[in-house]
Amino acid sequence: MGETNEARRERAGGEVSPRKLRKRQDIASAACAVFGREGYARASVDALAAAAGVSTRTLYNHFPGGKAQLFQAVVTWTSSEVRDAQLARLRAALDPERPPHPEDLERDLVSLARGLIRLMADYAYHFALVRHIHAEADHVPPEVLTAWHEAGPAPVGRALTEALARLEDAGLLDLHGDAPLAADHFMALVSHMIVHFTHYGVQPLPPAEQDRLITGGVSAFLRAYRAG
């Protein structure tokens, strides 16, 4: 597994030994599978400890806040991984230094949407957590929801907003004075129905149907936002 944000901070501060860091990572990695399967509310501390092969006392030694702190560590870790992958796909499809030619704009936006959608399969463990977050939002501690949003969705949303604003500056889009809303519209149009029909990738669509939804979403976005 990757290193959690909290573990990075403690390691940088010299407050945790390598052995303790590895144990904390092992616990969080095992917890990721349990939370992805059971969700937040149903996952018990006993089950989380058993999955990691440790006692509940050991789990609390590493995560004094118990299940809530452990879930936050797992969610921020996986969100950071997916965020980095999403930002890489965004840079690859929409090079900030070279805006596309007008006739290539639709092609590049479709490429971006396809790349982002494929990440649901590449990071299935993360999107299993997201599925449970949405289903159990009334049970997940608010600080965990905030940590998840700030680790992943918020920076990706800002980066997409900036990318669309650059396309507007290049004369390719007209965002009607609200670039963040345009970014939200783009993501909704290219991903909402796929997320809904697949339940975050649990039941994948036939490739042709998924591509129809993506290309249709991009076409609708451009009818609303293409310059001129």
C-alpha positions, 0 to 999 in steps of 0.5 A: 500500500502507499504511505498515508498522509498522517504517516508521512507527517510523522515520519518527517517529524521523526516521531515514528520508528520504521517498524511502527510505520510498517505496522501502521501501513499493514493495518491500514492496508488490511482495513482498506479491504474490510471497509471496501467490503463492509462499509464504515458502519458495519466494519467493527474494530474487532474485524479490522484488527483480525484482518490485520492480524493484530489485537484491538489493543495494538490497533488502538495503539496505532490509531487512538481514534479507533475506527474513525481515525483508521477510516480517515487514514485509509480514505485520504491515502487512497484518495491521494493515489487516485488524485495523482492519477487523475491529475496525470490523465488531465495533463496528458489529455490537455497539455497546459502548454499546448492547447488543442486545435479547434478541430481536436478539442472534442477528441481531446475531451473524449480522451480525458473522459475515457482516461478518468473513467478507466481509473474506476477499474484501476483503483477499484479498492478506492471506489469501493470506499467512495461507494460506501461514503455516499451510501453512509454519509449520515454515519461517516464522521464529518471530519472524515468526509472533509478529509476525503474531499480535500485529499482528492475531489477538491484538488482535481476539481480545481485542476479541471477548472483551471484546464477549462479556463485555459481553453477559454483563454485560447478561444476554444470555450465560453464558460459563461463566467463560471468556470467551476460550474463548467467543470462540474457540468463536464464531470457530470455529463461524462461520468454520472450515468456510468457511475450510476449504472455500474455502481462505481465499477462493480458491474461494468458496462459493455465497452460500446455502451460506455463509449456512447455515454462518454462521447454523448456527454462530451458532445452535450458539454460542447453544445453548451460551452464551445466558443462561438 
